[in-house]
Amino acid sequence: LTYVAFGDSITYGEVASTGNQMEKPYPILVAESLQLKGVRNYGTRNATVKVPVAASTRPNILGQVAEASAKADIVSVMIGINDFGAGYELGTVEDTDPSVSVYGAYNYLAKELNKKYPDAFIFFMTPLKPFSWDETNSAGYTLVDMANAIKTVCETNDIAVLDLYATSGFSPEVDLGCSDGLHPSQRFFEEYMAPQIVDFIKENYGK
């Protein structure tokens, strides 16, 4: 089996203290644990799910999807924390335009992935809860609202979802190696996050 991972700096595996890529981001750990034939990590630092209307230096996940091969057995998406931090409008579940709102972008992304990977096991993951960010962003919604939006979009588009916001255990007490409260350490990936993703794939692949 082959695995394709889309996302932002957390999927990329950014080391908070240096900005460099860690040796084994979670997609690599997942592929090793499941003994997959191949893995491709398209995670990009600062990436968003919503396409900004104005010119932006932020990359967008749709660019990752366009670049990726259409051959994959397992496809994961973990993105949204940069949209939350930028205060992009959440929108409503009816939105389908990726430039209008976060909801619109998730809906559009889900449909694009289902078209590109009709035979793959596709799943989304909700963002982790940062240690010190404000509970409500400048657009007036919380990360719980975003997590709920992701779950709603996944249900609508028949996509599995792993709610890491609720289950990951990411906290200052658990991840002592995280220096910025946002990017998990290599140890957290190895001992907490990757095993949860592996178990989720084992439980849901093929259903």
N, CA, C and O of each residue as an XYZ file, in Angstrom:
828
protein
N       0.828     -1.198      0.000
C       0.000      0.000      0.000
C       0.868      1.255      0.000
O       1.980      1.253      0.527
N       0.352      2.314     -0.590
C       1.061      3.590     -0.612
C       0.233      4.650      0.102
O      -0.997      4.596      0.099
N       0.910      5.607      0.708
C       0.288      6.614      1.568
C       0.701      8.007      1.101
O       1.882      8.272      0.879
N      -0.284      8.894      0.953
C      -0.047     10.289      0.607
C      -0.609     11.158      1.721
O      -1.769     11.005      2.105
N       0.211     12.076      2.247
C      -0.208     12.955      3.342
C      -0.173     14.405      2.889
O       0.839     14.881      2.375
N      -1.292     15.107      3.085
C      -1.394     16.529      2.774
C      -1.529     17.311      4.079
O      -2.116     16.819      5.043
N      -0.985     18.532      4.110
C      -1.130     19.317      5.330
C      -0.220     20.521      5.386
O       0.297     20.986      4.371
N      -0.033     21.019      6.611
C       0.763     22.222      6.841
C       2.089     21.845      7.505
O       2.606     20.750      7.282
N       2.641     22.751      8.322
C       3.957     22.516      8.908
C       3.983     21.337      9.871
O       5.042     20.746     10.084
N       2.858     20.986     10.451
C       2.837     19.843     11.367
C       2.998     18.546     10.584
O       3.710     17.642     11.023
N       2.341     18.446      9.430
C       2.537     17.291      8.553
C       3.950     17.299      7.976
O       4.590     16.253      7.871
N       4.430     18.475      7.606
C       5.803     18.626      7.106
C       6.808     18.145      8.137
O       7.838     17.566      7.791
N       6.502     18.389      9.420
C       7.396     17.976     10.489
C       8.369     19.053     10.904
O       9.544     18.778     11.145
N       7.877     20.297     10.989
C       8.752     21.405     11.340
C       9.219     21.326     12.792
O       8.422     21.103     13.704
N      10.504     21.511     12.987
C      11.074     21.599     14.331
C      10.951     23.052     14.780
O      11.504     23.949     14.144
N      10.234     23.283     15.867
C       9.908     24.648     16.281
C      11.140     25.506     16.529
O      11.152     26.688     16.185
N      12.160     24.932     17.114
C      13.326     25.719     17.524
C      14.224     26.125     16.360
O      14.980     27.090     16.474
N      14.150     25.396     15.233
C      15.040     25.672     14.106
C      14.321     25.975     12.796
O      14.889     26.615     11.912
N      13.068     25.518     12.663
C      12.359     25.659     11.401
C      12.696     24.570     10.406
O      12.108     24.511      9.326
N      13.637     23.705     10.755
C      14.025     22.612      9.868
C      13.003     21.475      9.925
O      12.138     21.444     10.801
N      13.117     20.555      8.987
C      12.252     19.374      8.984
C      12.869     18.287      9.846
O      14.053     17.978      9.706
N      12.077     17.706     10.737
C      12.572     16.629     11.582
C      12.860     15.385     10.759
O      12.430     15.272      9.611
N      13.588     14.458     11.355
C      13.991     13.259     10.636
C      12.800     12.402     10.223
O      12.765     11.869      9.114
N      11.817     12.273     11.126
C      10.685     11.407     10.822
C       9.369     12.083     11.211
O       8.860     11.864     12.310
N       8.814     12.909     10.306
C       7.464     13.438     10.541
C       6.464     12.286     10.640
O       6.774     11.151     10.279
N       5.264     12.590     11.133
C       4.320     11.489     11.392
C       3.992     10.642     10.162
O       3.782      9.440     10.322
N       3.933     11.200      8.922
C       3.645     10.302      7.789
C       4.687      9.195      7.626
O       4.351      8.070      7.256
N       5.950      9.518      7.902
C       7.000      8.495      7.805
C       6.813      7.434      8.888
O       6.935      6.238      8.624
N       6.519      7.877     10.093
C       6.314      6.942     11.195
C       5.123      6.028     10.943
O       5.177      4.832     11.231
N       4.049      6.593     10.406
C       2.852      5.798     10.094
C       3.182      4.752      9.038
O       2.807      3.587      9.170
N       3.883      5.170      7.991
C       4.230      4.241      6.911
C       5.129      3.119      7.414
O       4.976      1.965      7.014
N       6.072      3.463      8.297
C       6.961      2.425      8.844
C       6.192      1.456      9.716
O       6.400      0.246      9.628
N       5.312      1.965     10.553
C       4.559      1.106     11.459
C       3.649      0.145     10.697
O       3.494     -1.013     11.085
N       3.050      0.632      9.614
C       2.127     -0.196      8.827
C       2.845     -0.985      7.736
O       2.224     -1.747      6.994
N       4.167     -0.793      7.647
C       4.985     -1.471      6.629
C       4.435     -1.222      5.227
O       4.253     -2.148      4.437
N       4.176      0.053      4.942
C       3.651      0.433      3.641
C       4.756      0.441      2.591
O       5.933      0.620      2.905
N       4.359      0.246      1.362
C       5.327      0.187      0.264
C       5.942      1.553      0.005
O       7.134      1.655     -0.286
N       5.130      2.608      0.109
C       5.631      3.941     -0.190
C       4.863      5.003      0.563
O       3.720      4.792      0.970
N       5.512      6.169      0.750
C       4.865      7.301      1.414
C       5.372      8.583      0.767
O       6.554      8.706      0.447
N       4.458      9.538      0.577
C       4.833     10.847      0.046
C       4.210     11.915      0.943
O       2.992     11.977      1.109
N       5.060     12.741      1.508
C       4.617     13.798      2.418
C       4.605     15.127      1.677
O       5.659     15.671      1.347
N       3.392     15.654      1.412
C       3.254     16.928      0.712
C       3.032     18.098      1.679
O       2.757     19.216      1.243
N       3.148     17.849      2.968
C       2.961     18.911      3.950
C       3.865     20.108      3.666
O       5.049     19.951      3.367
N       3.289     21.305      3.765
C       3.999     22.540      3.433
C       3.842     23.550      4.557
O       2.732     23.769      5.042
N       4.924     24.160      4.971
C       4.872     25.150      6.046
C       3.969     26.319      5.654
O       3.997     26.788      4.516
N       3.160     26.783      6.625
C       2.257     27.938      6.473
C       1.068     27.689      5.552
O       0.356     28.632      5.210
N       0.837     26.458      5.149
C      -0.247     26.174      4.204
C      -1.620     26.370      4.842
O      -1.800     26.179      6.045
N      -2.577     26.755      4.011
C      -3.969     26.936      4.421
C      -4.875     26.051      3.577
O      -4.469     25.536      2.535
N      -6.105     25.883      4.041
C      -7.105     25.179      3.244
C      -7.890     26.170      2.402
O      -8.225     25.875      1.254
N      -8.191     27.349      2.955
C      -8.904     28.371      2.191
C      -7.946     29.046      1.217
O      -6.792     29.310      1.554
N      -8.425     29.324      0.014
C      -7.633     30.052     -0.972
C      -7.849     31.543     -0.754
O      -8.964     32.028     -0.943
N      -6.817     32.286     -0.361
C      -6.993     33.727     -0.130
C      -7.374     34.456     -1.416
O      -6.866     34.138     -2.491
N      -8.263     35.426     -1.298
C      -8.666     36.213     -2.463
C      -7.534     37.147     -2.863
O      -7.208     37.269     -4.044
N      -6.935     37.807     -1.872
C      -5.825     38.710     -2.145
C      -4.526     37.925     -2.289
O      -4.437     36.771     -1.871
N      -3.527     38.560     -2.880
C      -2.220     37.922     -3.025
C      -1.691     37.532     -1.646
O      -1.807     38.298     -0.689
N      -1.118     36.355     -1.554
C      -0.658     35.859     -0.267
C       0.620     35.066     -0.448
O       0.828     34.420     -1.475
N       1.467     35.122      0.559
C       2.677     34.305      0.527
C       2.408     32.898      1.044
O       3.289     32.039      0.989
N       1.206     32.656      1.543
C       0.885     31.332      2.071
C       0.606     30.345      0.934
O      -0.144     30.663      0.011
N       1.203     29.153      0.994
C       0.828     28.106      0.046
C      -0.550     27.560      0.402
O      -1.039     27.762      1.514
N      -1.164     26.876     -0.540
C      -2.495     26.333     -0.321
C      -2.493     24.836     -0.577
O      -1.748     24.342     -1.423
N      -3.328     24.121      0.155
C      -3.353     22.666      0.050
C      -3.786     22.184     -1.337
O      -3.410     21.089     -1.754
N      -4.565     22.984     -2.048
C      -4.987     22.574     -3.386
C      -3.794     22.462     -4.327
O      -3.816     21.669     -5.268
N      -2.750     23.255     -4.078
C      -1.525     23.111     -4.850
C      -0.843     21.785     -4.585
O      -0.272     21.179     -5.492
N      -0.903     21.334     -3.339
C      -0.338     20.026     -2.993
C      -1.076     18.916     -3.729
O      -0.463     18.002     -4.281
N      -2.405     19.011     -3.728
C      -3.229     17.988     -4.374
C      -2.968     17.961     -5.875
O      -2.901     16.889     -6.478
N      -2.821     19.138     -6.477
C      -2.546     19.203     -7.913
C      -1.201     18.575     -8.257
O      -1.048     17.966     -9.316
N      -0.239     18.723     -7.372
C       1.111     18.194     -7.605
C       1.189     16.693     -7.402
O       2.013     16.026     -8.026
N       0.353     16.162     -6.549
C       0.463     14.761     -6.139
C       0.053     13.793     -7.238
O      -0.768     14.102     -8.101
N       0.647     12.626     -7.175
C       0.256     11.538     -8.061
C      -1.167     11.097     -7.739
O      -1.628     11.217     -6.604
N      -1.850     10.586     -8.753
C      -3.229     10.122     -8.555
C      -3.282      8.693     -8.049
O      -4.359      8.106     -7.942
N      -2.117      8.129     -7.737
C      -2.070      6.759     -7.244
C      -1.763      6.763     -5.748
O      -0.685      7.186     -5.331
N      -2.699      6.300     -4.960
C      -2.509      6.180     -3.513
C      -3.586      5.261     -2.959
O      -4.706      5.219     -3.469
N      -3.238      4.534     -1.924
C      -4.200      3.660     -1.255
C      -4.750      4.301      0.014
O      -5.887      4.046      0.409
N      -3.923      5.142      0.651
C      -4.309      5.845      1.871
C      -3.965      7.312      1.694
O      -2.853      7.649      1.286
N      -4.919      8.190      2.002
C      -4.727      9.644      1.846
C      -5.177     10.334      3.124
O      -6.301     10.128      3.584
N      -4.300     11.156      3.700
C      -4.686     11.898      4.898
C      -4.569     13.400      4.677
O      -3.765     13.869      3.871
N      -5.394     14.143      5.414
C      -5.395     15.606      5.378
C      -5.387     16.114      6.810
O      -6.225     15.721      7.622
N      -4.431     16.993      7.115
C      -4.428     17.663      8.407
C      -4.061     19.120      8.174
O      -2.891     19.443      7.968
N      -5.049     19.998      8.206
C      -4.812     21.399      7.903
C      -5.922     22.248      8.533
O      -7.018     21.755      8.799
N      -5.623     23.516      8.764
C      -6.639     24.419      9.306
C      -6.122     25.377     10.356
O      -6.711     26.437     10.567
N      -5.024     25.022     11.024
C      -4.551     25.875     12.112
C      -4.103     27.236     11.596
O      -4.258     28.236     12.297
N      -3.548     27.298     10.379
C      -3.131     28.585      9.824
C      -4.336     29.431      9.401
O      -4.297     30.658      9.490
N      -5.398     28.776      8.943
C      -6.641     29.500      8.623
C      -7.216     30.114      9.891
O      -7.682     31.254      9.894
N      -7.176     29.336     10.969
C      -7.675     29.831     12.252
C      -6.848     31.021     12.718
O      -7.400     32.042     13.130
N      -5.527     30.893     12.653
C      -4.657     31.964     13.094
C      -4.788     33.223     12.259
O      -4.647     34.332     12.773
N      -5.058     33.054     10.969
C      -5.218     34.207     10.075
C      -6.595     34.844     10.191
O      -6.821     35.938      9.675
N      -7.506     34.172     10.860
C      -8.854     34.709     11.009
C      -9.686     34.636      9.747
O     -10.548     35.483      9.517
N      -9.429     33.611      8.915
C     -10.252     33.433      7.718
C     -11.681     33.072      8.129
O     -11.891     32.342      9.098
N     -12.634     33.578      7.400
C     -14.045     33.346      7.718
C     -14.366     31.855      7.698
O     -13.946     31.127      6.798
N     -15.120     31.410      8.710
C     -15.510     30.005      8.778
C     -16.576     29.676      7.751
O     -16.518     28.623      7.116
N     -17.556     30.565      7.575
C     -18.625     30.337      6.608
C     -19.672     29.376      7.114
O     -19.831     29.190      8.320
N     -20.391     28.760      6.179
C     -21.465     27.826      6.516
C     -21.287     26.525      5.752
O     -20.525     26.455      4.788
N     -21.990     25.511      6.188
C     -21.854     24.178      5.604
C     -22.265     24.160      4.137
O     -21.866     23.256      3.403
N     -23.054     25.136      3.691
C     -23.488     25.180      2.294
C     -22.418     25.726      1.361
O     -22.543     25.583      0.145
N     -21.369     26.348      1.894
C     -20.335     26.956      1.054
C     -19.553     25.887      0.300
O     -19.238     24.831      0.848
N     -19.240     26.177     -0.976
C     -18.457     25.244     -1.797
C     -17.300     25.924     -2.516
O     -16.542     25.264     -3.227
N     -17.155     27.233     -2.341
C     -16.100     27.994     -3.004
C     -14.896     28.086     -2.072
O     -15.022     28.619     -0.969
N     -13.730     27.580     -2.487
C     -12.564     27.584     -1.589
C     -12.002     28.968     -1.297
O     -11.183     29.121     -0.391
N     -12.431     29.979     -2.053
C     -11.945     31.330     -1.797
C     -12.882     32.133     -0.905
O     -12.555     33.253     -0.514
N     -14.045     31.571     -0.580
C     -15.057     32.302      0.193
C     -14.908     32.074      1.687
O     -14.999     33.016      2.474
N     -14.678     30.827      2.080
C     -14.659     30.513      3.509
C     -13.907     29.209      3.759
O     -13.590     28.473      2.825
N     -13.630     28.938      5.023
C     -12.995     27.686      5.412
C     -13.923     26.513      5.103
O     -13.477     25.489      4.585
N     -15.193     26.655      5.414
C     -16.169     25.606      5.080
C     -16.152     25.319      3.581
O     -16.125     24.163      3.157
N     -16.168     26.393      2.783
C     -16.157     26.229      1.331
C     -14.915     25.500      0.859
O     -14.979     24.667     -0.045
N     -13.777     25.819      1.478
C     -12.519     25.180      1.089
C     -12.509     23.705      1.464
O     -12.081     22.868      0.669
N     -12.978     23.374      2.674
C     -13.024     21.962      3.068
C     -13.979     21.174      2.168
O     -13.666     20.053      1.769
N     -15.136     21.749      1.847
C     -16.080     21.069      0.957
C     -15.467     20.837     -0.419
O     -15.586     19.751     -0.985
N     -14.818     21.855     -0.946
C     -14.193     21.744     -2.268
C     -13.080     20.709     -2.233
O     -12.982     19.869     -3.127
N     -12.239     20.766     -1.201
C     -11.126     19.827     -1.069
C     -11.626     18.389     -0.978
O     -11.079     17.497     -1.627
N     -12.654     18.163     -0.181
C     -13.197     16.812     -0.030
C     -13.659     16.244     -1.367
O     -13.387     15.086     -1.684
N     -14.355     17.061     -2.142
C     -14.852     16.597     -3.450
C     -13.693     16.342     -4.418
O     -13.716     15.371     -5.175
N     -12.681     17.212     -4.392
C     -11.520     17.019     -5.264
C     -10.768     15.737     -4.925
O     -10.329     15.018     -5.823
N     -10.618     15.448     -3.644
C      -9.916     14.230     -3.236
C     -10.714     12.977     -3.595
O     -10.144     11.975     -4.028
N     -12.018     13.038     -3.414
C     -12.849     11.889     -3.784
C     -12.785     11.615     -5.282
O     -12.859     10.464     -5.710
N     -12.648     12.672     -6.077
C     -12.527     12.504     -7.526
C     -11.146     11.962     -7.902
O     -11.029     11.086     -8.758
N     -10.112     12.485     -7.262
C      -8.747     12.091     -7.624
C      -8.394     10.701     -7.106
O      -7.637      9.968     -7.742
N      -8.950     10.340     -5.939
C      -8.626      9.060     -5.311
C      -9.902      8.259     -5.023
O     -10.230      8.025     -3.859
N     -10.621      7.838     -6.062
C     -11.920      7.181     -5.850
C     -11.832      5.840     -5.129
O     -12.810      5.389     -4.533
N     -10.669      5.205     -5.182
C     -10.526      3.883     -4.573
C      -9.689      3.891     -3.298
O      -9.438      2.838     -2.712
N      -9.259      5.071     -2.868
C      -8.380      5.153     -1.702
C      -9.174      5.325     -0.411
O     -10.332      5.741     -0.424
N      -8.525      4.995      0.699
C      -9.063      5.317      2.023
C      -8.608      6.734      2.354
O      -7.424      6.973      2.593
N      -9.551      7.670      2.367
C      -9.261      9.079      2.631
C      -9.761      9.425      4.027
O     -10.878      9.070      4.403
N      -8.923     10.120      4.791
C      -9.390     10.590      6.088
C      -8.789     11.952      6.409
O      -7.660     12.261      6.027
N      -9.580     12.767      7.127
C      -9.141     14.071      7.601
C      -8.829     13.969      9.090
O      -9.368     13.118      9.797
N      -7.949     14.853      9.550
C      -7.666     14.971     10.978
C      -7.893     16.412     11.409
O      -7.527     17.341     10.689
N      -8.486     16.601     12.560
C      -8.686     17.951     13.075
C      -7.372     18.493     13.622
O      -6.515     17.715     14.042
N      -7.194     19.828     13.626
C      -5.952     20.410     14.138
C      -5.758     20.110     15.627
O      -6.719     19.916     16.372
N      -4.501     20.080     16.031
C      -4.185     19.973     17.453
C      -4.520     21.291     18.148
O      -4.598     22.338     17.506
N      -4.715     21.232     19.451
C      -4.988     22.436     20.230
C      -3.662     23.043     20.688
O      -2.963     22.429     21.493
N      -3.291     24.246     20.193
C      -2.045     24.878     20.643
C      -2.078     25.174     22.140
O      -3.147     25.283     22.741
N      -0.893     25.304     22.728
C      -0.807     25.498     24.172
C      -1.342     26.862     24.615
O      -2.012     26.964     25.642
N      -1.046     27.909     23.837
C      -1.264     29.255     24.369
C      -2.058     30.183     23.463
O      -2.129     31.381     23.737
N      -2.651     29.676     22.405
C      -3.427     30.543     21.526
C      -4.739     30.923     22.184
O      -5.261     30.201     23.034
N      -5.265     32.079     21.773
C      -6.574     32.506     22.265
C      -7.638     31.499     21.839
O      -7.567     30.924     20.753
N      -8.615     31.296     22.702
C      -9.664     30.316     22.407
C     -10.490     30.728     21.198
O     -10.907     29.879     20.411
N     -10.729     32.039     21.046
C     -11.508     32.554     19.923
C     -10.606     33.408     19.041
O      -9.835     34.221     19.550
N     -10.694     33.232     17.716
C      -9.821     33.996     16.820
C     -10.473     35.319     16.415
O     -11.548     35.661     16.907
N      -9.826     36.051     15.527
C     -10.303     37.381     15.148
C     -11.599     37.346     14.347
O     -12.291     38.358     14.240
N     -11.932     36.177     13.781
C     -13.196     36.034     13.039
C     -14.336     35.583     13.942
O     -15.474     35.455     13.490
N     -14.034     35.340     15.225
C     -15.092     35.053     16.184
C     -15.455     33.594     16.369
O     -16.485     33.292     16.972
N     -14.631     32.675     15.864
C     -14.934     31.258     16.096
C     -13.756     30.577     16.790
O     -12.652     31.118     16.841
N     -14.006     29.396     17.316
C     -12.997     28.645     18.066
C     -12.471     27.469     17.244
O     -13.024     27.129     16.198
N     -11.401     26.859     17.733
C     -10.895     25.663     17.072
C     -11.874     24.492     17.186
O     -11.883     23.600     16.338
N     -12.692     24.502     18.228
C     -13.755     23.495     18.323
C     -14.739     23.673     17.171
O     -15.202     22.693     16.587
N     -15.056     24.930     16.845
C     -15.930     25.201     15.700
C     -15.310     24.666     14.410
O     -16.002     24.092     13.570
N     -14.002     24.861     14.261
C     -13.329     24.366     13.065
C     -13.326     22.839     13.042
O     -13.574     22.233     12.000
N     -13.048     22.221     14.183
C     -13.075     20.762     14.254
C     -14.464     20.236     13.888
O     -14.587     19.239     13.177
N     -15.486     20.897     14.369
C     -16.856     20.485     14.042
C     -17.153     20.676     12.562
O     -17.876     19.881     11.961
N     -16.590     21.739     11.971
C     -16.769     21.958     10.532
C     -16.131     20.821      9.736
O     -16.718     20.317      8.778
N     -14.939     20.427     10.137
C     -14.261     19.324      9.450
C     -15.076     18.038      9.557
O     -15.230     17.310      8.576
N     -15.591     17.765     10.741
C     -16.385     16.547     10.926
C     -17.673     16.581     10.104
O     -18.096     15.561      9.561
N     -18.285     17.747     10.019
C     -19.517     17.886      9.224
C     -19.231     17.665      7.749
O     -19.971     16.949      7.073
N     -18.166     18.271      7.244
C     -17.801     18.114      5.840
C     -17.466     16.659      5.530
O     -17.855     16.143      4.482
N     -16.755     16.003      6.425
C     -16.399     14.603      6.212
C     -17.636     13.703      6.185
O     -17.733     12.788      5.367
N     -18.559     13.971      7.071
C     -19.797     13.183      7.085
C     -20.567     13.368      5.781
O     -21.101     12.406      5.230
N     -20.621     14.592      5.295
C     -21.343     14.898      4.057
C     -20.705     14.225      2.850
O     -21.403     13.807      1.926
N     -19.394     14.121      2.857
C     -18.665     13.608      1.698
C     -18.161     12.176      1.883
O     -17.320     11.707      1.116
N     -18.673     11.487      2.899
C     -18.338     10.085      3.147
C     -16.831      9.898      3.323
O     -16.227      9.014      2.715
N     -16.236     10.745      4.165
C     -14.814     10.691      4.466
C     -14.645     10.465      5.964
O     -15.337     11.085      6.771
N     -13.730      9.583      6.333
C     -13.463      9.318      7.746
C     -12.748     10.505      8.378
O     -12.067     11.265      7.689
N     -12.903     10.663      9.690
C     -12.252     11.778     10.374
C     -11.713     11.320     11.729
O     -12.390     10.619     12.482
N     -10.490     11.731     12.017
C      -9.842     11.458     13.296
C      -9.748     12.783     14.057
O      -9.055     13.704     13.625
N     -10.437     12.871     15.175
C     -10.513     14.129     15.927
C      -9.334     14.247     16.892
O      -9.469     14.000     18.090
N      -8.174     14.628     16.350
C      -6.982     14.768     17.178
C      -7.090     15.944     18.144
O      -6.432     15.952     19.184
N      -7.910     16.929     17.812
C      -8.117     18.032     18.750
C      -8.603     17.476     20.093
O      -8.215     17.959     21.156
N      -9.453     16.459     20.022
C     -10.049     15.904     21.236
C      -9.215     14.779     21.854
O      -9.274     14.565     23.064
N      -8.439     14.058     21.036
C      -7.853     12.809     21.537
C      -6.328     12.760     21.584
O      -5.768     11.827     22.159
N      -5.646     13.735     20.997
C      -4.194     13.588     20.824
C      -3.407     13.619     22.124
O      -2.361     12.977     22.229
N      -3.899     14.362     23.123
C      -3.147     14.522     24.352
C      -2.075     15.588     24.283
O      -1.281     15.723     25.214
N      -2.033     16.352     23.195
C      -1.018     17.395     23.016
C      -1.177     18.466     24.092
O      -2.206     19.136     24.164
N      -0.151     18.620     24.926
C      -0.203     19.560     26.042
C       1.210     19.822     26.534
O       2.118     19.047     26.235
N       1.418     20.918     27.294
C       2.757     21.189     27.833
C       3.255     20.074     28.744
O       4.458     19.825     28.825
N       2.343     19.410     29.421
C       2.742     18.338     30.346
C       3.183     17.083     29.593
O       4.062     16.352     30.051
N       2.570     16.841     28.440
C       2.870     15.633     27.671
C       4.051     15.856     26.723
O       4.949     15.020     26.625
N       4.034     16.998     26.028
C       5.099     17.264     25.046
C       6.063     18.310     25.579
O       5.965     19.491     25.244
N       6.984     17.870     26.401
C       7.960     18.779     27.000
C       8.943     19.311     25.960
O       9.582     20.339     26.184
N       9.069     18.627     24.833
C      10.016     19.042     23.802
C       9.485     20.079     22.844
O      10.219     20.555     21.979
N       8.218     20.440     22.980
C       7.618     21.451     22.099
C       7.966     22.834     22.635
O       7.574     23.186     23.747
N       8.704     23.622     21.846
C       9.187     24.906     22.336
C       8.285     26.082     22.002
O       8.454     27.163     22.567
N       7.319     25.894     21.087
C       6.467     27.027     20.700
C       4.987     26.789     20.971
O       4.166     27.647     20.650
N       4.627     25.658     21.548
C       3.230     25.381     21.857
C       2.377     25.041     20.654
O       1.155     24.946     20.767
N       3.009     24.854     19.493
C       2.253     24.604     18.266
C       2.765     23.382     17.509
O       1.976     22.539     17.080
N       4.085     23.286     17.344
C       4.669     22.200     16.556
C       5.143     21.074     17.481
O       6.066     21.276     18.270
N       4.534     19.906     17.396
C       4.916     18.798     18.275
C       6.364     18.381     18.058
O       6.937     18.606     16.992
N       6.939     17.777     19.078
C       8.305     17.267     18.998
C       8.312     15.898     18.322
O       7.272     15.266     18.138
N       9.513     15.465     17.962
C       9.672     14.129     17.391
C       9.142     13.062     18.350
O       8.497     12.102     17.929
N       9.416     13.239     19.625
C       8.952     12.273     20.627
C       7.430     12.199     20.660
O       6.869     11.109     20.767
N       6.753     13.345     20.569
C       5.294     13.329     20.595
C       4.749     12.579     19.386
O       3.813     11.790     19.512
N       5.329     12.823     18.223
C       4.908     12.084     17.036
C       5.082     10.584     17.246
O       4.188      9.796     16.936
N       6.239     10.200     17.773
C       6.562      8.777     17.905
C       5.702      8.071     18.950
O       5.250      6.949     18.726
N       5.475      8.723     20.088
C       4.837      8.048     21.212
C       3.328      8.295     21.319
O       2.618      7.512     21.949
N       2.841      9.365     20.716
C       1.431      9.718     20.897
C       0.653      9.804     19.586
O      -0.341      9.101     19.398
N       1.111     10.668     18.683
C       0.281     10.978     17.519
C       0.308      9.889     16.454
O      -0.748      9.452     15.999
N       1.490      9.443     16.050
C       1.565      8.412     15.014
C       0.853      7.126     15.426
O       0.141      6.549     14.604
N       1.015      6.646     16.675
C       0.281      5.432     17.059
C      -1.239      5.594     16.960
O      -1.937      4.651     16.588
N      -1.756      6.787     17.292
C      -3.201      7.012     17.163
C      -3.638      6.939     15.705
O      -4.683      6.370     15.389
N      -2.828      7.521     14.819
C      -3.161      7.487     13.398
C      -3.094      6.058     12.869
O      -3.959      5.634     12.102
N      -2.080      5.327     13.274
C      -1.940      3.923     12.858
C      -3.149      3.107     13.307
O      -3.713      2.350     12.517
N      -3.546      3.254     14.553
C      -4.709      2.515     15.062
C      -5.974      2.901     14.288
O      -6.805      2.047     13.979
N      -6.111      4.190     13.981
C      -7.287      4.658     13.243
C      -7.333      4.022     11.853
O      -8.391      3.577     11.408
N      -6.200      3.981     11.177
C      -6.161      3.366      9.846
C      -6.491      1.874      9.938
O      -7.265      1.358      9.131
N      -5.912      1.189     10.910
C      -6.182     -0.240     11.070
C      -7.668     -0.510     11.310
O      -8.223     -1.480     10.795
N      -8.300      0.357     12.096
C      -9.706      0.159     12.438
C     -10.642      0.506     11.295
O     -11.740     -0.045     11.217
N     -10.234      1.414     10.394
C     -11.171      1.945      9.398
C     -10.836      1.625      7.946
O     -11.700      1.751      7.077
N      -9.612      1.216      7.667
C      -9.248      0.923      6.282
C     -10.091     -0.237      5.747
O     -10.222     -1.278      6.391
N     -10.648     -0.038      4.579
C     -11.429     -1.086      3.949
C     -12.903     -1.092      4.299
O     -13.673     -1.878      3.747
N     -13.305     -0.212      5.223
C     -14.739     -0.180      5.582
C     -15.524      0.553      4.501
O     -16.742      0.690      4.608
